[in-house]
């Protein structure tokens, strides 16, 4: 083989590499990209002389490699994206063939024998643009990785894409055997493009429905958190009113001793009533440290959980050494996690001999360290 053949293989390798990698939902390391590119070049060089009939084998090897290089939890999603990239490659190639036929009256044979380099370069640029467009849709517009796509949904998508890929390969393998007549190329382009548009439309509809369901679930969780926050504030308000009432009655009782000039009785009254109340206030409202927590949603949740713990005889202490005004985390996720951790800590502390819970929050620049501990075990 001469340098020209190797250069053609290199262009084909770039095309395969682009459709596999450019719109994945992961970032591959440089070493993995180099390994994948080298493997792709070897497969293209070994299988290209045998025509399209070996395409299925080469694609299967490459897709399997991409799957193994992806994180376990995203493997099926990455596999579907790579197969979709291959279908984009087929559409891009047939569009370029038809444009060459319509504009320059060049057949597929002419492109393969005399204009293979400009044809491959134009095809590569067009493919890259198409895949970048889908990358924007998948990552920014539809946020696939943030959606809770079930394994069954991804499996059905994978089976559908594999079936379509086999149909595509079978179709243009037959076209290769009969010499790629112009009529067959136009028919394939029309069929492939129609399928591509319909599949894309179906994908948009499915993703929008999933996104609506995801948004609804998020709003529902936000409502539940807001309801819990409101209940916590209501409980705190009732506690304050109760304290105000008790405080008023106790001092009215103290005024009776003052009017009678009964100093020993006043001392006894103070030690039996007012002193325990002050100690109770100090222990129950340790959450004065929450004043440094300048995030209303989190502060409200902590207050609600503190009152819940107090009602079960659990002492809860908050330690926040410096002001915390923001957290670099989705608020709904944070409130959900904190609520779960607080509930687990309260449930465990109920079973302990000494019922204590400690909540510590340490701001450190743009990072925050949270710890929640109890005396269970």
Secondary structure, 3 states (H helix, E strand, C coil): CCHHHHHHHHHHHHHHHHHHHCCCCCCCCHHHHHHHHHHHHHHHHHHHHHCHHHHHHHHHHHHHHHHHHCCHHHHHHHHHHHHHHHHHHHHHHHHHHHHHHHHHCCCHHHHHHCCHHHHHHHHHHHHHHHHHHHHHHHHHHCCHHHCCCCHHHHHHHHHHHHHHHHHHHHHHHHHHHCCCCHHHHHHHHHHHHHHHHHHHHHHHHHHHHHHHHHHHHHHHHHHHHHHHHHHHHHHHHHHHHHHHHHHHHHHHHHHHHHHHCCHHHHHHHHHHHHHHHHHHHHHHCHHHHHHHECCHHHHHHHHHHHHHHHHCCCEEEEEECCCECCCCCCHHHHHHHHHHHHHHHHHHHCCCCCCEEEEEEEEECCEEEEEEEECCC
